[in-house]
Amino acid sequence: MSLRRRLSLLYTTFIAGILLIFGAMVYLLVNAILLNQVDDMLESLANEIVGISTVTPTGEITLISFPELNMTASTYVQIWGKDGTLITRSPTADKFLHALDPARLKSTEPIFTDLYFNNQHLRVLTVPLETKQRHVATLQVGTSLEMLDMTASRLVSIIAIIGLGAVLIAWYGSRMAVGLALSPLEDIAETLNQINRADDLSRRIPYQGTMGDEIGDLVTSVNQTLERLESLFTSQQRFLADVSHELRTPLTVIKGSVDLMRRFKKADEDSLNSIDQEAGRLTRLVGGLLMLAQAEAGKLPLVFKPVELDLLLTEVFTEMRVLAGSKVQVHLNDIDQVIVNGDRDRLKQVLLNLVANAIQYTPPDGEIFLSLSRIGDQGRLIVRDTGPGIPAEDLPHIFDRFYRAEKSRTRSKVSGFGLGLSIAHWIIEQHGGEIKVESKQGEGTTFVIWLNVVK
């Protein structure tokens, strides 16, 4: 069963239930009102009869006359003696040979009863007649409930017809309303089917309704999901293209070197060095990709412990100054005592990567400056070089995978793959910190890392 049919059925069932309860309440209320009017009439008649009754010295009761109440032929009066004999009755009760309510003749208090007498539905009021605390007779006043039953029957029919009509209207109305409400869902399904058939993630779902309602929120969420999927799909395509490009170069060099050695049937030292260098590049590429994959899958564990950043930065400075040699000068500027909660090895990996990049891209006789300071509740690490800088259009993408600003940083045989900064960005994010880059062409590049200190 479709959602539209289920919702329409649910709404119609709800309306039908309300109408059933309302109809039952109306029927019971009208029936109670009419029955109360009948009881009032019978009680009034009984009181008048008692008022015109007399008791003889021998204890017999007589009526001066029957009251002129314009009684219809459906109202009956009987007075029975205490010995069970009929004392008198109204002309309309001549057809009744027995008491209207034989079971209540001995009743000691007034009582109303419903009963069927000679296949006729009656409402009977039984009133004991007493004088000086002595029971002398029993008065029974009854009337036919045929009109009341007929009225109730017609009321039931009217309620049933109105209820059935209301249910039918509710059914068709709910189908139309639900259809209009769910039409955007059909558009969503159709658009998604078209996307699946055409593999076109650039399409979006149009919506003309109010964006603040549930359907509008759903359309917005689906469009955001499509945008996210498009971005991920584009990134995946770019990732595959970049990996293919990065693999092609070292594999081509290795294959060329092997072919050269086969041709000359001699292991040339230069060819072996090329093979070794390119194999090392492949190893670093696979290692970087594996680390990113583990990080995104949540399988790259980080061991958080208190880390003294000042000691860590001093250690990195000592190691990288040896690596820089005489090419560039590495300086350690201001350094404060800062302790953070983090993974020491991963933080060191970030610093080594940033300083190594600075050494690699800074021209000879350039300078690199390292500093650490505490500002409020955060520690600030700065790695600044005097290299050629990064173009402004490349800065927003500097932390993307395989991205290299080759126009400003000439690629060499030992250049990276554009994975180091992506890994560094992920590590700093996992530490709850932030890494930023500032650069101007011809003025160098500055990387700034912010980390929360241990209080």
ABEGO torsion letter per residue (X at the ends): XBAAAAAAAAAAAAAAAAAAAAAAAAAAAAAAAAAAAAAAAAAAAAAAAAAABBBBAAGBBBBABBBBAGBBAABBBBBBBAAGBBABBBAAAAABABBABAAAAABABBBBBBBBBGGBBBBBBBBBBBBGGBBABBBBBBBBAAAAAAAAAAAAAAAAAAAAAAAAAAAAAAAAAAAAAAAAAAAAAAAAAAAAAAGBAABBBBBABBAABAAAAAAAAAAAAAAAAAAAAAAAAAAAAAAAAAAAAAAAAAAAAAAAAAAAGBBBAAAAAAAAAAAAAAAAAAAAAAAAAAAAAGABBBBBBBBBAAAAAAAAAAAAAAAAEAABBBBBBBBBBBBBBBBAAAAAAAAAAAAAAAAAABBBGBBBBBBBBBBEABBBBBBBBABAEBBAAAAAAAABBGBBBAAABBBBAABBAGAAAAAAAAAAAAAGBBBBBBBBBGAEBBBBBBBBBBX
